[in-house]
Amino acid sequence: MPLARPARAAVLLAAGSLLLTGCGDARPAPAKAAAVPLANCGHEVRVAAPPRHAVSLNQGTTEILLSLGLADRLAGTATWTDPVMKGLEKADARVPRIADNNPSFERVLDADPDFVAASFVSTLGKGGVATREQFEKLGVPTYVSPSDCAGKDNSGDGDGARDKALGIDTVYGEVRDLAAVFGLKERGDELVASLQQRMKKATSGIDASDVTLLYWFANSECPYMAGCCGAPGIITRALGAKNVLDDTHEEWPQVNWETVADRDPDVLVIGDLTSRSQTAESAAKKIAFLESNPATKNMDAVRHKRYVLLSGQAMNPTIRTVEGVEQVAAGLREFGLAK
């Protein structure tokens, strides 16, 4: 989610429905980009040479590029919900931040990009920064995270809906795609191997089959909660748990608090955000709301303070979703709900 809420305005759900650290700061040696066009979200990405002046429009893609050691090939970044991933602070500090949220098309062009990447279809769509076609007419190839396209319908007014559950392999595929574009296949393979190792370690021997979860991303008035099949679904399935809102395929439906209280999850996974575009963004404010709101203060998870705090990026389909698996697994063990 590029802001302190999902990437696009979510539709209301009726009440009854339902790392890797940086690879080094040295400037990457010239390399050969992928020799064939890359199929990406219905587009063909054609890169004549490894980009030297790329712009990343969302934090998720930015953190992949920084993790691949590409700070010196980035001309700008935009749209941040959280502090940069641990281990990438120095690399990030070397890259101009052209906007905290969506920049204008003109501002991106001012950075003279030779490649533009984004995490969301909406960022490079109508109403976003610009369409992919607008960039491509100027000879600037674009890339969108396949996690926002695979098995997902983004045609409505909300955050989209998935007809099948997203898998972590799609995130790994994005890492490999971007590494190939920059001619750094080996680095991509190394990053994926590290993420896979962390996933294996986090989930080894855990049994949370009797545990129910609910994920709250943003907004206290009409909260954005996770449906079945996005990044929170990756976390839930990896641990063998159940999302109490898994009866909706909407990515981030808005659900009223009475419905939340009725579902009464064992654990609340809470987005700890730094952006201020919505209400109750930080975890501290969210918890204060939960413990004072008549509809939620008697929920089992609230009474027993079973909260797991995640960054917004961990609740997105990004490399930090692995971080989400690690943190939720640790929380369940701490609460005595899983071995």
Summary of the structure (lengths in Angstrom):
residues: 339
radius of gyration: 19.5
end to end distance: 31.5
largest distance: 60.1
contacts: 1235
relative contact order: 0.17
helix: 33%
strand: 15%
